[in-house]
Amino acid sequence: MSDYIKWIRNKIGHDTIILNYAGICVTNDKGELLLQKRSGKDNVWGLPGGALEIGESIEEAAIREAKEETGLDVKIEYLIGVYSKYHFEFPNGDKSQSICYFFKGSILGGALHIDGKETFDLNFFAKDRLPPLFTQQHMDAINDFFDGKIGVYK
């Protein structure tokens, strides 16, 4: 099934649901972190990633989302952590508790690609020059990544 979120929302409306996401931290040779300017957000950034679809693993979701949102082929190196105590209300009234599994990944190939639908810009940022991020969940994962933490559960 593709687009699990749309399918479940058609059944339950705006009520709070638990959603699983995969995100990935990819760096360049300078140690800068790749961030994505996302659709529907004014001048805010986040890590590449997205919702798990039925039938795929968290690792497969992270790899698929990285390709869709950045144009890069990546491999997973390790799990940074699981970030699960975050609640969101979207502009359309949908509510969720978001569980995101953040991975460290490395680039295998491909080229940065901005699709203008989900991704409006891609750029590598140094730790001390991060732009505004769209959610605390991503900020927590990025801080843990730069602090070298592994096996984080929040």
C-alpha positions as CSV (number, residue, x, y, z in Angstrom):
1,M,0.0,0.0,0.0
2,S,1.4,3.4,-0.9
3,D,0.3,6.5,1.0
4,Y,-0.7,4.8,4.3
5,I,-1.4,8.1,6.0
6,K,-4.0,9.1,3.4
7,W,-5.6,5.7,3.7
8,I,-5.8,5.8,7.6
9,R,-7.0,9.4,7.6
10,N,-9.9,8.5,5.4
11,K,-11.0,6.0,8.0
12,I,-10.4,8.0,11.3
13,G,-10.4,11.7,10.3
14,H,-8.3,14.1,12.3
15,D,-8.1,12.1,15.6
16,T,-4.6,11.5,17.1
17,I,-2.8,8.5,15.6
18,I,0.7,7.2,16.0
19,L,2.8,7.5,12.8
20,N,6.2,6.0,12.2
21,Y,8.8,7.9,10.2
22,A,12.4,7.3,9.1
23,G,15.0,10.1,8.8
24,I,18.6,10.2,7.8
25,C,21.7,12.3,8.6
26,V,24.0,12.5,5.6
27,T,27.2,14.5,5.7
28,N,29.6,15.8,3.1
29,D,33.4,15.5,3.2
30,K,33.5,18.6,5.4
31,G,31.2,17.1,8.0
32,E,28.3,19.3,7.1
33,L,24.8,17.9,7.4
34,L,22.4,17.7,4.5
35,L,19.1,19.5,5.2
36,Q,16.0,19.8,3.1
37,K,13.7,22.9,2.8
38,R,10.3,21.3,2.9
39,S,7.0,22.0,1.1
40,G,4.4,23.9,3.0
41,K,6.9,25.4,5.4
42,D,8.1,29.0,5.2
43,N,11.9,29.1,5.4
44,V,12.3,26.1,7.6
45,W,14.4,23.0,7.1
46,G,14.5,19.4,8.3
47,L,16.3,16.1,7.7
48,P,15.4,14.1,4.7
49,G,12.8,11.4,5.6
50,G,9.2,10.5,5.7
51,A,6.5,8.0,6.7
52,L,6.9,4.3,6.6
53,E,4.6,2.6,4.1
54,I,3.0,-0.8,4.7
55,G,5.3,-3.6,3.7
56,E,8.6,-1.8,4.1
57,S,11.2,-1.8,6.9
58,I,12.3,1.4,8.6
59,E,15.7,1.0,6.8
60,E,14.0,0.7,3.4
61,A,11.9,3.8,4.2
62,A,14.9,5.9,5.1
63,I,16.7,4.8,1.9
64,R,13.5,5.4,-0.3
65,E,12.8,8.8,1.3
66,A,16.4,9.9,0.9
67,K,16.2,9.1,-2.9
68,E,12.8,10.7,-3.3
69,E,13.7,13.9,-1.5
70,T,17.3,14.4,-2.3
71,G,18.1,12.4,-5.5
72,L,20.9,10.6,-3.5
73,D,21.4,6.9,-3.2
74,V,22.4,6.2,0.4
75,K,23.3,3.3,2.6
76,I,22.5,3.1,6.3
77,E,25.5,3.0,8.7
78,Y,23.8,2.9,12.1
79,L,20.8,3.9,14.1
80,I,21.2,7.2,15.9
81,G,18.1,6.8,17.9
82,V,14.3,6.6,18.2
83,Y,12.5,9.8,19.0
84,S,8.9,9.1,20.1
85,K,7.4,11.6,22.5
86,Y,6.5,14.3,20.0
87,H,3.0,15.5,19.2
88,F,1.9,17.4,16.1
89,E,-1.2,19.1,14.9
90,F,-1.0,19.8,11.1
91,P,-2.6,22.9,9.5
92,N,-5.5,20.7,8.3
93,G,-6.4,19.6,11.8
94,D,-4.8,16.1,11.7
95,K,-3.1,15.1,15.0
96,S,-0.4,12.6,15.5
97,Q,2.3,11.3,17.9
98,S,5.3,10.9,15.7
99,I,7.9,8.2,16.2
100,C,11.0,8.8,14.1
101,Y,13.9,6.5,13.6
102,F,17.0,8.6,12.7
103,F,19.9,6.9,11.0
104,K,23.4,8.0,10.0
105,G,23.8,7.3,6.3
106,S,26.5,7.7,3.7
107,I,26.2,8.7,0.0
108,L,26.6,5.9,-2.5
109,G,25.8,7.9,-5.6
110,G,23.2,10.0,-7.3
111,A,23.0,13.8,-7.5
112,L,21.2,16.3,-5.5
113,H,17.8,17.0,-7.0
114,I,15.1,19.5,-6.0
115,D,11.7,18.4,-7.2
116,G,9.7,21.5,-6.2
117,K,6.9,19.3,-4.7
118,E,8.4,17.9,-1.4
119,T,11.8,19.6,-1.6
120,F,12.3,23.3,-2.3
121,D,16.0,23.4,-1.5
122,L,18.9,21.2,-0.4
123,N,22.0,22.3,1.3
124,F,24.8,21.1,3.6
125,F,25.1,23.0,6.9
126,A,27.8,23.2,9.5
127,K,26.7,22.5,13.1
128,D,27.2,26.2,14.0
129,R,25.2,27.5,11.0
130,L,22.0,25.4,11.1
131,P,18.9,27.2,9.7
132,P,15.6,27.2,11.5
133,L,14.2,23.6,11.7
134,F,10.5,22.8,11.4
135,T,10.3,20.5,14.5
136,Q,12.0,19.9,17.8
137,Q,12.2,16.2,17.0
138,H,14.6,17.0,14.2
139,M,16.6,19.4,16.3
140,D,17.0,16.8,19.0
141,A,18.2,14.2,16.6
142,I,20.6,16.6,14.9
143,N,22.1,17.6,18.3
144,D,22.5,14.0,19.3
145,F,24.1,13.2,15.9
146,F,26.7,16.1,16.3
147,D,27.3,15.1,19.9
148,G,28.2,11.6,18.7
149,K,25.4,9.9,20.6
150,I,24.2,6.4,19.4
151,G,21.2,4.4,20.8
152,V,19.2,7.4,21.9
153,Y,15.6,6.8,22.9
154,K,13.5,9.9,23.6
